[in-house]
């Protein structure tokens, strides 16, 4: 079992807790930074869509 934290899942959790994307803890340009950004954007994008639809 891999006990390393998954940056994508960490970012999704952060976005749900309203932690801004600028809080990405990984070095800019790293794979982890990109994964974190993608995870955060996924949740933030879903939220924006839901808000614009009124749900």
Beta strands, then each sheet from edge to edge (+ up, - down):
end
